[in-house]
Amino acid sequence: MSLIAKYDQPVPRYTSYPTVPYWQSQAPTQETWLAAVNKRLEAGPEISLYIHLPFCEKLCTYCGCNKRITINHNVEHPYIDAVLAEWRIYVHALQQRPILKEVHLGGGTPTFFAPATLRRLLEGILKHADVADDHSFGFEAHPNSTTEEHLTTLAEYGFNRISIGVQDFNPEILKIINRDQDEAEVIRVVNQSRAAGYTSINFDIIYGLPNQQQSDIVNTVSKIRTLRPERIAFYGYAHVPWVSPGQRAYDERHLPRGRNKWQLYETGRELLEMQGYKDIGLDHFSLPEDDLFRAYDSQELHRNFMGYTTANTPVTIALGCSSIGDSWDTFVQNEKKVENYQNTLLFENRLPIIKGHQLTEDDRIVRRHILNLMCKGYTDWRAEELRCEALERAVHHWDDMAADGILVRSPYRIEVTTAGKPFLRNICLPLDDHYWQRKPEGSTFSQAI
């Protein structure tokens, strides 16, 4: 258990590099960002499209996402008006008609929106884009609000993946975190998804929730064995009440920590692997027949702000408040507040960019190594163009990690061991010393375990 004591520290999840707190103080202009997108798309017109739909009817207190709690569904149409206005700015600026390789509806709760409203959104998007033959369209689903009509409507527009927020099957734990759902609703959504033609179902499961015991993990994985989703995202609960004040709704003394939290993870991982799920990277498991495992097995797996994906497109365009776009050498983030986001688009007719970062050459090299570690489990720097000063400094830290058994060092290469997979974030951290040494005051990141 000494590894837990040593490595259980606040560490970024590295959904981007550099991570958001270290982005440049001045955001790229709209013109700079659109030029970066067009330059990157010279290699091909396929894009990933992320659409953030922030509304929820009820606050799930564990959640760290950007959301707006309301039961007023009159908010749907002005928000979709703004999203479509944002999309039109991109369409008019792009030098070629985009091909949608990947679309993801995130939240919030995408199924807060009525099926007819989602239909209007998707018709407005698809009017200005083509769909790749091997596309992957998915959305995040709350079982309590996802109806059969939602599922069939989205399937009409090419959606073939669904990620269901299960979290835990113990109703007492769901009550503590204010998650309004039950097992029957999860089963219903799974069965209706299969009937509607969805080929990949993901369950989000969280370990480390208030009062959660090993018996809860055993019970949840036993339900997984019956329902057999193709993918599992097995996340550690991130306690960040300075970001999400709703997490102060329960007593922190009831949160599993350190060794206790680690044992929840170990139990879940062992049981998932016994059921045939493969550990493909940070927090994620997949059945061998799923596309995600095939991408991992062929070393084509990619990771972006939407998580692990089979689509390594040159550009991610992000619509909606707080969403983040990526052209590989430039990041931009939208205005987080719904009203400001809408006003910027509907009254000023410009992209609501409030934050961003233009990557240096060293940033791009480090980003490549972090993606290699997260997606392939190794990285090497035999080629001269894969070397940088950060890498030279990281090697000394990796020697120490090799002694701990979480990676294997060889000339110009490191490889993550099975024991090291839970510590992927820690293994990436030595590459981040240029920014990490300027760590902001106060709490920023969640614990590694």
Phi, psi and omega in degrees: 000359180295331178297323179295313179300324183283320190253355179278084182225163176294122184220143176297156175273351177055045167289344170217162167220127355296158178285157191307319182298343183255009178294159183300150184292332179253123181289149173301146176288165176303318182294319179296316181296313182294326175295320178296320178297311182296321178298317181292326182283357174298334179285345181157152189273001181289135179227161165258143182234120175251133178235118181267122180244099200275353191276142173223147177279339185215143182277119168274116194291340179284344195285134177252011183278164174281118184215164175230123183267123179196151171253007181272104183278002172293347179286345187299309190289316177297328179292314178295324175304316181292318179299316180290328175294320177296316179299321180296326177299316178295313183303316181290333183272333183291140183276354175211156181292125184287152172247123183276108176273323183218134172230135178224127174262115182241175184202199013056198179231098180306326181276011162298325182282139180296150177308321180295324179291319176296325177298316179297319178300310186289325176296321178293326177287310188287342177298334185245020182207158171258165182246129178295145179301323182258041184291161176226105181247126182218167177211159178268132188237131167266121184305328185289337184243000182267111182263168176299325179294322174303311184297314182288325178297311180294324177298325177302330183261018173096006180287130184228000178231147177220137177245115186260126179281090181274309179070302178193151180265358179282116182298332179291320178291319177300324179294319180299320183268009174063036180262112188267089178197168174218174185300321182299323180292322177297314180299317179301313182294320177300310183295318180292326177295315179299317181295329181277356175101009177290131186260350180217121179245131177247142169251129167272122178236138181242133170252147181098014178287161181304132177065009182289135180243168177300326179297329177292319178296317178299315180297315181297316181292332176294325176292323178299321180301324181283316186276334171056053172296149183290331185227150175228127168257109187253086188269146165281135178301127180261109182271101183227064184296341176289341175263315183239091183303338178301337179290350176279004183287345179232160185288124181298339178295341181269003179273127174297136181223163173052236183299319181297317179293320179300320181294327174299316179296312182301316179299312180298315181298314181298317181292320178296318179293325176297331180272004176099002178282141181256135177282109186258354182162201185300108173071003190241139180229150183213146171288149184300333183277354182278151180302328182295318178291322179298322177294319177297315184295327180266007179060037176246008180294144179229161179220131178218198182293347177268358181104200176288139185211156175272352186257106177261073182276156182290336186222139166247118173264132184240126180248150178101162183295141177070357184288156187238125176263158188212123173246024183078314179255001179214137171246147169221146176236139179279161172310136184275329184277130186306311185297317179295320177301309183295316183296320180300320183278315189278336182245337180249347177053048175218161179293137185273048182287127178240349187206156177177183181201132172258118188286138171282173177299317177296322176303315183294323179294313180297319179302318179298316181294320179296318177297321177301314181295318182289326188255331184246340181084008176202166169208155177220160184223042176294322179286138182302324183288353178259013182251147177201171183297322180301322180295318180299320180286328182293329186304321182294322177291321180294329175300319178294319179292327176296322177295331177278351176086012182265353172206165177244128179259136171217169182305123176062029182199144165229149178226131181286132177275170176302318178294338183271346184304319178294347183250026182304319180299319179294323182292328177285334189303319181301336177287345191260017190293336179300319180264322187299327180293345176258035184306130180299154176293148179082183182282138179229311187248158178279166179293150180294326181254000000 
